[in-house]
Amino acid sequence: IQLSAKESENDKLDRQTLQHQLQKVLKELRKARDQITRLESAKQQRDSYNRMDFERLTIQDQTTSPSKVHNILDESILECPNCGASYPTSQHRELLAHLDYCFN
């Protein structure tokens, strides 16, 4: 009877230890889930910001017409170092052809 009572007491202590460990694991699991939720929320927010930045850049790109870009390029002048011939920056290919001719 004493042996049976002792085993019963040991079983009770084992159960309590296991329940305590289970509570610890469940607590850690809740913490991990909360952290995952926070990280996913932060990722969604970051993706939303990136999408807004992309859309803003796309809108800005659409407002810059090709003729405006062409005019900006024409504000700078490139010169042949050999003869001093001047070319607007938008005509850089023509300058390269001129350089081939001028230096040969």
N, C-alpha and C positions, 0 to 999 in steps of 0.2 A: 504494500500500500504506500509506504514511504517512497519507494522507487518510482511508482506511478505518479505520486504527487510531485516529486522532483522533476520528472519528465514533463509533466503538465505545466509546471512553473517555467521550465526552460522553453517550452513551446510558446508560452505566453510572452516571455521576454523576446524571443525570436520574432514573433509577430509584431510586437511593438517596435522593435528595431527596424524591421522591414517597412512598417507603416511610416516611421520617421524618415527613412531613406526615400520612400515614395513621395512624401511631402516635399522633401528637398528637390527631387528630380522634377516634380510638377512645378515648383516655384521657379527653377531654372528654365523650364520649358516656357513658362509665361513670360519671363524676362526675354528669352530669345525671340518669341513671337512679337513682343512689343518692339524689340530692336528691328526686326525684319519689317514691321509695319512702318516704323520711322524711316528706315532706309528707303523703302519703296516710295514713301511719300516724298522724301527729298529727291529721289531720282525722277519722279514724275514732275516735280516742280522744276528741276533743272532742265528736263526735256522740254517742258513748256516754255521756259525762258529761251532755250536754244531755238525752238520753233519760232518764237516771237522775233528773235534777232534775225533769223533767216528771212522771215517775212518782211521785216523792216528793210533789210539789205536788198531784197528782191524789189521792193517798192522803190527804194532809192535808185537802184539800177535802171528801173523802167523810166524814171523821170530824167535820166541822163540820156539824151538822144544821141545817136551817132554823129549828127552834125555838130553838137556841142563838143563831143570828144575830138572830132576833126579840127574844130576851131582852136581848142586848147593845144593840140599838137602843133598847129601852125604858128603859135605864139613863140615857139623856140626855133632857132635857126641852126642848121648844121653847115659847116664849111669844109671844103676840100683843103687839106693841109698843104697840098702842092700848089694849086693855082688860086685858091680862095673863093671858088665858086660857091654860092650860097643855095641851100635847099631847106624848105620848111621840114620840120621833123616828120610830118605825115608823108613826106616823099623820101624817106630814108632809103628805100630800095633803089630809087633813081640815083641817089648819091653813091650807093655801092657800085652801081654800074658805071657811073662817072669815074670813080676811083680806079676801077679796073682799067678804064680807057686812059685816064690821065697818068697813071704810073707805068704804063707799058709803052 
